[in-house]
Structure formats: structure tokens, C-alpha cells
Amino acid sequence: MSAEIVRTAPRALLAFAAERPGAALAAIVLGSIAFAAALAPLLAPQDPFDLTSFDLLDAGLPPAWLKGSDPRFLLGTDAQGRDLFSAILYGTRISLIVGVLAVAIQAAIGVPLGLLAAYRGGRVDTVVTRAADIQLSLSTLMMAIIVLALFRAGLGGESLSRYAVPLLVVVIGVAEWPYFARTARAAAQVEAVKDYVRAARALGGTGLGIVTRHILPNILSPLIVLATTQIAGAIMAEAALSFLGLGMPVTKPSLGTLIRSGYDLMFAGAWWVTVLPGLVLIAVLISVNVLGDALRDLLDPRRVAR
Amino acid sequence: MQAIAAGLSFVGRRLMQAALVMLAILIIAFAVKDALGDPLREILGEAVPEAQREELRRELGLDRPWPEQLARYLGGAVKGDLGTSTIYKRPTLGVILAKFPASFELVLGASLIVLLFSVPAGVYCAVRPRTRGAQLILGLSVLGISIPVFLTGIFLITLFSVWLGWLPAFGRGDTVRLGFWDTGLLTWDGLKHLILPALTLSSIMLPLFIRLVRGAMLDELGHDYVRTARAKGASPLRVWLAHALRNALLPLVAIGGLQVGTLIAYTLLTETVFQWPGMGFLFLEAVTRADIPLITTYLVFVGLLFVVTNTIVDIVSLMLDPRIGLEGA
């Protein structure tokens, strides 16, 4: 069956792209942004993390299409003379990495717990479901703000800067595992009573083997759809925390940090330092959300039957 | 009669739970304060001889075992004493309460906008799902969810303050003092300052609520009673508003109430963008300057808001729908 999917998938994907031009556009936009971010060390004319490589005399230059620009700086410079194009490339990289890793943690905690709850049922199920409810009732962003704020107040901004990436990943990752647990649990409960699972059990399969080898592959679709929207949420959360000064430091800026540090310059007329990273962030978020919607429709089993 | 008794017992249990959660929050706040804060340095500064430190430590009871200190902290908390701010040199609760009106009025303004637009828009999208208007509203709501609240604020400031110069970008403007409450709602200047922050805050809640109202309405419209009402000759408008909407709003109260933590976080972001002198702005200042007593008091206060809202939502849900929660009573 999987061989057939591999054979028909490209054609189905093309047909789907023709039917949903918005999703195709989103895929192209997100693909190019991710590609450029991945190749940032090769594409960027300047190392934005190296303070010695920029010159204060270049500070506040506008993008290339405006008056008074410098051809060396395609998107202009920020208050320190940092090349904005390079900073955005590297910043996007950090934002994407934090978003993807945070969701990986969410899935790594949530999926096993959800499967366990579905397969064992009974008291285990009750405990997991209650824990998920409690975790979700505490808002992610508020919890993240409190944890990072205490970290900063207790150990100082210096330590926060040093451990910003792992901290953000863990804080955003731990806060939203219940979504994966709920989805995995609901999907696994449906699968667990199907004939192929009964057959596997009759053939002497153990609990762990059945769950990982038979149930998990069959519930991947809803998990992939969930992961997409979760990545958008995680990127947005990281940007918000960095904007508040509780995330990535100015020396190693993500998109959120760039937006914050540019914000002070906006009233001096240098709007691009804030607006350009902001537009990239929005492009990423909209693409991921649109793609998530399209994936949901594409992987919907009812669609295949039609 | 039995139903009333069951209801009362439910309310009693819910209040017990709320009290327990508050106790847990206070213990956490005490632990944070104990681990991060050094009250001696906050009071005396660095350059004070050890003997004098020791004396003050004894005087403040800081040499006592921690259960005793915790008991003293909880005792103070009941009387509204949660410590002294190191920045402002005043009781922390007073400092935070003085900023409460600003945050409250911001949330009030945003909530009014959300209420005014989300219910009609959501109902419209549910009863006329295939029209262009509905598609447009839903498309815009995807856009609204995708744009972070601080960027919405920055774009609004760029447009209305920097380019057009119509509305102010910072602060609350002129306020009037009514007893202990500083209000910006009674002056033209204060209202003008409220417009952009309230719009910004509502921009993130509006799409969410439009989708919620639409989803709840769609659920209700599929029920038999709607068909029955139509068959009896009730006009579509009456069926939508008097029957379906009334039932659809019930789950909304619950879901809306549970969003209070998220709402506080978004308010904090909005206050940062507009330098709105509310509790969130104060909290970030406290974090930057490591004012541990003020930070922990903020945590307790936010926890209290959270617990009170959740308790009220549960009790209101019970009053609106007596089936909820009585089975286990």
C-alpha cells in the first residue's frame, strides 16, 4: 500500500497544488525562506553576530530602493550599522530552529503519553487527561513569560542570553505537549479496536510493539497536521518573548529581537529596521498556517475515498 | 429543592478548590522570594557591617526556620501585605493596584470591540457560510491570527501616528481621579490614547471569537429544535437569535473565561508596544531591575485573577445550564 502512495503521491500533490493555488504559493514562499535561512552563512554578506564587522558610520542606512542608500546594504542597516539583510537571514534561522525544536519536544512528550493513555486506558488514561487539562488551562505565553522573567530576575540578563535557545525551546516545548497527547490519544483509540490491531495481538504482539509498529504509523497524518500549526504557534511565541526582552539577546537576534531593537528607531524615521523583519515573520506565519490548512484537507481520509 | 442543594454544594466545593489553588500559588511565590530575593541587601545595601546585618536578620525573623517564615508570609498575604518593592520603596500590592485601572480599561476597550463585532460576524458566517462576505471574514481572521499582536500595534502606530499623525502612540493621556481609580475614559485625550491599544489587543481576540461564535452557531443550527422552531413558522431571524444564539453563547462563556491567562499575556505585549502604564509594563520594569518582591506580588495577583475568573465561569456555567457538574455532586 505504501508503494502505491509513493507512486501516486507526486501526481496527487500536483493536482492538489492546481486546486489550491494559495497553498502552493505558501509552500513556495516558506520553502524559499527556509532555504535562504539554512544557507545564511553562505548568502549573508556580513556576520551579524560579529560586532567587529560593522561600522557605526553605516548606522541607519535605508534599503537599496530608497534615497540615501548604500549598495553594500540591500535592506539597509540598523542602529549599530549591522547589515539588515544578513541579520534577517540569521534571525529567520534562529526563529525557525527554535520553532521546530520546541514542537519536537512537544511531540516527544505528548505522543508517547497520548499513546500510553489510549492503550492502557483506565487510571493511566485519567491521569494523563487530567494533567493535559491542567497544563492547557495555564496559558503558554503567560507561563513562558513568568518562567523566563524569573530566570532573568534571578540569574541576570547575562545568563539568560547565554542559555536563550535551550530555554526558549524547553519552555515553549513543555507548555504545549497536551495538544499532541490529545490528538495521539484520540486517533489511537480509534485504531486500537480495528481488526489489524486485533490480528497483531492474536499473533502474540506485545503492547509496545503493537503501538509503535502498527498504531503509530497509522495516526501520523493528524500528528503531521498538528505539528504544522504548532510550529506557527511556537515561532510566534518565540518572537513575542524576544520582543519583550525575555528571549534571544541583541547580540544573537531572532526576528522578534530585531523587531524590538528596530522599534526604538521607528520614530527617528528608520521604519525598515522594524517593518522588514516583521514582514518576514508574518510571511512565515501565514505560509505555515495556510500550509497546515491545506495539509489537513490533503491528509483527510475522506478525501481519498472521494 | 434537591437541585438547589446540589448547586450550593457544587459552589462550596468550587470555592474550596479556589482557596487551595491560591494557597499553592502563595507557597510558590514564597519559594521564589526565598530563593531569589535578599531582603537584607534590599533594605541595607551592600556596605553594611556583618554585625548590623545579623541584628536586622534576627529582627526580621529571617533566622527562623522556613515553616515559620512561610506562616508569617501567608499571614501577611491574608492582610494584603506581600512585601515592599525595592524600586518604589512602597508596599508591592499598592504599587500594582495603582496600575490596575490602566490595564483594566485597556482590556475593557478591547472586549467592547470584540463583543461588538465577533457576535454579528460569527453568526453571519454560520447562517450564510457560502457568501462572499463570510469567506472574506474568515480569510481576514486567518490573517489576524497569523499576525503577532505586537506587530499589529507597530503597524497601527506607523499608519495612524507616524504617517497620518491622527492618534497618539504612547501612554494614557490625561486621566481623571475618581477615588482610588485613575480613569482615562472621561477625557477626550484619554479616549484618543485608548483607541490604538484597544484595537491592537482586540485584533488577536476578534478572529478567535468569530471562529468560536461561528462554530458554536453551526453546532446549534444542526439540532432538531431549530428545525422544529422553523416548522412552527418562526422567522429565520428569530430562530437564529432567540434560539440558536442563546444556546451557542453558553459554551462561549466557558471558553472565553478560560482564555484569561492568554489575555493577560497579550495585554502585557500591547502595553509594551504602547508604553501603556499598566500592570504588565510595571512587571517588565520589575523584571529588568530585579525587584523580586514586586515580581512575586504580580504572580500572586495574576494567579488571583486567574482563579477568580475560572471560579466565576464555572459557577455561571452552572447557573446557565444546571446539567453541568451536578452528576458528581
Contacts between the chains, C-beta under 8 A, distances in Angstrom:
chain1	res1	chain2	res2	distance
A	137	B	258	6.3
A	137	B	261	7.6
A	137	B	310	7.4
A	138	B	261	6.1
A	139	B	259	7.5
A	139	B	260	7.9
A	139	B	261	3.0
A	139	B	262	4.2
A	139	B	264	7.5
A	139	B	265	5.8
A	140	B	262	7.8
A	141	B	261	7.8
A	141	B	262	6.3
A	141	B	265	3.8
A	141	B	266	7.5
A	142	B	261	4.3
A	142	B	262	6.9
A	142	B	264	5.8
A	142	B	265	4.4
A	142	B	302	7.4
A	143	B	261	7.8
A	145	B	265	6.0
A	145	B	268	6.7
A	146	B	299	6.5
A	149	B	283	7.3
A	149	B	284	7.8
A	149	B	287	4.4
A	149	B	295	6.7
A	150	B	32	6.2
A	150	B	36	7.0
A	150	B	295	7.2
A	152	B	287	5.7
A	152	B	288	8.0
A	153	B	36	6.3
A	153	B	286	7.6
A	153	B	287	5.2
A	153	B	290	4.7
A	153	B	291	7.8
A	153	B	292	6.3
A	153	B	295	5.7
A	154	B	35	7.2
A	154	B	36	4.2
A	154	B	290	7.9
A	156	B	290	7.7
A	157	B	288	7.9
A	232	B	146	7.3
A	236	B	148	5.4
A	239	B	148	5.7
A	240	B	148	6.0
A	240	B	149	7.6
A	240	B	150	6.6
A	240	B	265	7.8
A	240	B	269	5.9
A	243	B	148	7.7
A	243	B	150	5.0
A	243	B	269	7.0
A	243	B	272	7.2
A	244	B	268	7.2
A	244	B	269	6.9
A	244	B	272	6.0
A	244	B	284	6.4
A	245	B	284	7.1
A	245	B	288	7.2
A	246	B	287	7.5
A	259	B	150	7.2
A	259	B	151	6.9
A	259	B	154	7.2
A	263	B	154	6.5
A	263	B	273	7.8
A	266	B	154	7.3
A	266	B	157	7.6
A	266	B	158	6.9
A	266	B	162	6.9
A	267	B	162	6.9
A	267	B	169	7.9
A	271	B	158	6.1
A	271	B	162	7.3
A	274	B	154	5.9
A	275	B	154	7.6
A	275	B	155	7.9
A	275	B	158	7.0
A	278	B	151	4.8
A	278	B	154	6.6
A	278	B	155	7.6
A	281	B	148	6.9
A	281	B	151	7.0
A	282	B	146	6.5
A	282	B	147	5.6
A	282	B	148	7.9
A	282	B	151	6.6
A	285	B	146	4.4
A	285	B	147	7.3
A	285	B	148	7.5
A	286	B	142	7.6
A	286	B	143	7.0
A	286	B	146	4.4
A	289	B	142	6.2
A	289	B	145	7.0
A	289	B	146	5.2
A	290	B	142	7.4
A	293	B	142	7.8
